């Protein structure tokens, strides 16, 4: 699977942390937009994930990328998010997260680690404290060469995200738009990614989460 596809395989894990002691189990669907038979569709990438509120401001989480398994790739992620400011009216809250993304080929057992750092601003509104958020995600390529010894030209892969979470008593529903790897030229690769210009790709994601 292309690296752009891998780094764009999931929406933002958590923007607003869970309550202290709260457990959540979720699933996501979506990915970068591609042109397929003259129709623009998101790649149907899937994952399942879990989160736990260590405190009211800090949540730890992990995920398994289920679509990647069909390509004989074990892809896992684990990390934590911390809200260092809560929203107040029109003044947004801010949260930052750090994640390690692990990928292991099930045919050759080659393993790669990709650190990730995100920063999001978020607002709450309504009686159920629905969340709107905007932020930036940063993947980092730590190796100097690609799979076949070619020079690795990209070590920083940034993305922008805009999302909305509908909050119900026990369920959350999220829609997220993402502009993936907007500093990378994707015009010369086989996959016909869709987005403004020749840089990166746009993505659409849908997520649901059950809180306990």
FENPEWO-V334213 format. One record per residue. RES is the residue in one letter. NEAR is the number of other C-alpha atoms within 12 Angstrom. Layout:
BEGIN
[[RES	NEAR] [RES	NEAR]]
END
This chain:
BEGIN
[[X	23] [X	20] [X	29] [X	36] [X	32] [X	36] [X	44] [X	48] [X	43] [X	50] [X	49] [X	54] [X	52] [X	52] [X	50] [X	45] [X	39] [X	34] [X	22] [X	19] [X	19] [X	24] [X	26] [X	31] [X	28] [X	34] [X	34] [X	36] [X	31] [X	34] [X	39] [X	40] [X	33] [X	27] [X	19] [X	14] [X	8] [X	9] [X	12] [X	20] [X	24] [X	31] [X	33] [X	25] [X	35] [X	32] [X	36] [X	31] [X	35] [X	32] [X	36] [X	32] [X	27] [X	20] [X	20] [X	21] [X	29] [X	31] [X	35] [X	36] [X	36] [X	33] [X	34] [X	30] [X	37] [X	26] [X	28] [X	30] [X	21] [X	16] [X	19] [X	19] [X	26] [X	30] [X	38] [X	35] [X	36] [X	31] [X	31] [X	35] [X	36] [X	33] [X	30] [X	22] [X	23] [X	25] [X	25] [X	15] [X	13] [X	13] [X	14] [X	25] [X	29] [X	31] [X	35] [X	33] [X	36] [X	32] [X	33] [X	29] [X	34] [X	29] [X	30] [X	23] [X	21] [X	16] [X	13] [X	12] [X	14] [X	16] [X	19] [X	26] [X	23] [X	30] [X	28] [X	34] [X	30] [X	35] [X	34] [X	39] [X	35] [X	36] [X	30] [X	27] [X	21] [X	14] [X	11] [X	15] [X	21] [X	25] [X	34] [X	32] [X	35] [X	31] [X	34] [X	32] [X	37] [X	34] [X	32] [X	29] [X	27] [X	20] [X	20] [X	15] [X	15] [X	17] [X	16] [X	8] [X	9] [X	11] [X	13] [X	17] [X	17] [X	23] [X	23] [X	25] [X	35] [X	31] [X	38] [X	33] [X	36] [X	32] [X	34] [X	34] [X	35] [X	27] [X	26] [X	19] [X	15] [X	19] [X	22] [X	30] [X	27] [X	35] [X	30] [X	37] [X	34] [X	38] [X	39] [X	43] [X	37] [X	31] [X	24] [X	26] [X	21] [X	27] [X	17] [X	12] [X	15] [X	11] [X	21] [X	28] [X	38] [X	31] [X	29] [X	19] [X	16] [X	20] [X	25] [X	36] [X	41] [X	39] [X	42] [X	38] [X	38] [X	34] [X	35] [X	32] [X	31] [X	25] [X	26] [X	20]]
END
